[in-house]
């Protein structure tokens, strides 16, 4: 089955990690420090990518692949 995952760029990193625990592996892959960070409850996906200098499109693609393959 080919599913497409479309993220909400306003979703917080904390909500993403709680909803899809597989996201943690993607954060580690991109050297993002969101895991255990108190700002993760406020930082949106877009803000976190910007703060870490990560291309949002690449991150979203990797995250979507991880989520879909884990379902």
C-alpha positions as CSV (number, residue, x, y, z in Angstrom):
1,X,0.0,0.0,0.0
2,X,1.4,3.4,-0.9
3,X,0.4,6.0,1.6
4,X,1.4,9.7,1.5
5,X,2.1,11.4,4.8
6,X,1.5,15.1,4.8
7,X,2.8,16.9,7.9
8,X,1.3,19.9,9.6
9,X,4.2,22.3,9.8
10,X,2.6,23.9,12.9
11,X,2.7,20.6,14.8
12,X,5.2,20.7,17.7
13,X,8.1,18.4,17.8
14,X,6.9,17.0,21.1
15,X,3.5,16.1,19.5
16,X,5.3,14.5,16.5
17,X,7.5,12.4,18.8
18,X,4.5,11.3,20.9
19,X,2.3,10.6,17.9
20,X,5.0,8.7,15.9
21,X,7.8,7.5,18.2
22,X,9.6,6.4,15.0
23,X,10.3,10.1,14.5
24,X,13.0,9.9,17.2
25,X,15.2,7.9,14.8
26,X,14.8,10.6,12.1
27,X,15.7,13.3,14.6
28,X,18.8,11.4,15.5
29,X,19.7,10.9,11.9
30,X,19.5,14.7,11.3
31,X,21.4,15.5,14.6
32,X,18.4,17.4,15.9
33,X,18.4,17.9,19.7
34,X,14.7,17.9,20.1
35,X,14.6,14.6,22.1
36,X,14.2,15.6,25.8
37,X,14.4,19.3,25.0
38,X,11.9,21.5,26.9
39,X,11.5,23.7,23.8
40,X,10.1,20.7,21.8
41,X,6.7,21.4,23.4
42,X,6.7,24.8,21.7
43,X,8.9,24.4,18.6
44,X,6.9,23.6,15.5
45,X,8.3,21.3,12.8
46,X,9.2,24.4,10.7
47,X,10.9,26.2,13.6
48,X,12.9,23.2,14.6
49,X,14.2,22.6,11.1
50,X,15.1,26.3,10.8
51,X,16.8,26.3,14.2
52,X,18.9,23.3,13.3
53,X,19.7,24.3,9.8
54,X,17.9,21.3,8.3
55,X,16.2,21.4,5.0
56,X,12.5,21.1,5.9
57,X,11.6,19.2,2.7
58,X,14.3,16.6,3.3
59,X,13.4,16.2,6.9
60,X,9.7,15.8,6.1
61,X,10.4,13.3,3.4
62,X,12.6,11.2,5.8
63,X,10.0,11.5,8.5
64,X,7.2,10.5,6.2
65,X,9.1,7.5,4.9
66,X,9.8,6.4,8.5
67,X,6.1,6.8,9.6
68,X,4.7,5.0,6.5
69,X,7.2,2.1,6.7
70,X,6.4,1.7,10.4
71,X,2.6,1.4,9.9
